[in-house]
Amino acid sequence: MNNPSVDPTTLSLADLRELRSQQQAAEDAISYVRRLVQARLDLVSAEQKRRDNGNDRTVSDDLPAILGRHLNSGPARPPRPTVDLSDHPIAVELDELCSSLGAHHITELNDTELTALSDALQAFEHARSSERRELFGTIDALSAELVRRYRDGEAKVDDLLADE
């Protein structure tokens, strides 16, 4: 996914733009899956709290608040047009993980199974977060090189318009 060994200064302008676009697409997929994982972790946490408190609330009672947290929190970077990423390999990997651990029926899991689900989701999210940080480093380096080329006159804005 990430290619930190590439020196952006050695790439042609077209290759620089293409690599940055690829890295941004990879980051989009990871961000999408991380939001899914975080929502699932919130659902698991809500179920654990429900059990700890012994109340009659259901996880679905908390669903609007859980989804609201993930839909209303703004991204750290400017958003790009979104596409359906539900068939992306890491989204499929998350679905398979959730299916194997019973995430689709959390109220039926015993406490040990619920904890195992939570632990697995946290590990999955941490791995994606690490990948995302690496991607940001690469994207930032590629973007900085693009800015430098335009600033120093090595690339022209008119060339950008001609590509469209």
Secondary structure in CASP SS format (residue, H / E / C, confidence):
PFRMAT SS
TARGET T0000
AUTHOR 0000-0000-0000
METHOD secondary structure of the structure
MODEL  1
M C 1.00
N C 1.00
N C 1.00
P C 1.00
S C 1.00
V C 1.00
D C 1.00
P H 1.00
T H 1.00
T H 1.00
L C 1.00
S C 1.00
L H 1.00
A H 1.00
D H 1.00
L H 1.00
R H 1.00
E H 1.00
L H 1.00
R H 1.00
S H 1.00
Q H 1.00
Q H 1.00
Q H 1.00
A H 1.00
A H 1.00
E H 1.00
D H 1.00
A H 1.00
I H 1.00
S H 1.00
Y H 1.00
V H 1.00
R H 1.00
R H 1.00
L H 1.00
V H 1.00
Q H 1.00
A H 1.00
R H 1.00
L H 1.00
D H 1.00
L H 1.00
V H 1.00
S H 1.00
A H 1.00
E H 1.00
Q H 1.00
K H 1.00
R H 1.00
R H 1.00
D H 1.00
N H 1.00
G C 1.00
N C 1.00
D C 1.00
R C 1.00
T C 1.00
V H 1.00
S H 1.00
D H 1.00
D H 1.00
L H 1.00
P H 1.00
A H 1.00
I H 1.00
L H 1.00
G H 1.00
R H 1.00
H H 1.00
L H 1.00
N H 1.00
S C 1.00
G C 1.00
P C 1.00
A C 1.00
R C 1.00
P C 1.00
P C 1.00
R C 1.00
P C 1.00
T C 1.00
V C 1.00
D C 1.00
L C 1.00
S C 1.00
D C 1.00
H C 1.00
P H 1.00
I H 1.00
A H 1.00
V H 1.00
E H 1.00
L H 1.00
D H 1.00
E H 1.00
L H 1.00
C H 1.00
S H 1.00
S H 1.00
L C 1.00
G C 1.00
A H 1.00
H H 1.00
H H 1.00
I H 1.00
T H 1.00
E H 1.00
L C 1.00
N C 1.00
D H 1.00
T H 1.00
E H 1.00
L H 1.00
T H 1.00
A H 1.00
L H 1.00
S H 1.00
D H 1.00
A H 1.00
L H 1.00
Q H 1.00
A H 1.00
F H 1.00
E H 1.00
H H 1.00
A H 1.00
R H 1.00
S H 1.00
S H 1.00
E H 1.00
R H 1.00
R H 1.00
E H 1.00
L H 1.00
F H 1.00
G H 1.00
T H 1.00
I H 1.00
D H 1.00
A H 1.00
L H 1.00
S H 1.00
A H 1.00
E H 1.00
L H 1.00
V H 1.00
R H 1.00
R H 1.00
Y H 1.00
R H 1.00
D C 1.00
G C 1.00
E C 1.00
A C 1.00
K C 1.00
V H 1.00
D H 1.00
D H 1.00
L H 1.00
L H 1.00
A H 1.00
D H 1.00
E C 1.00
END
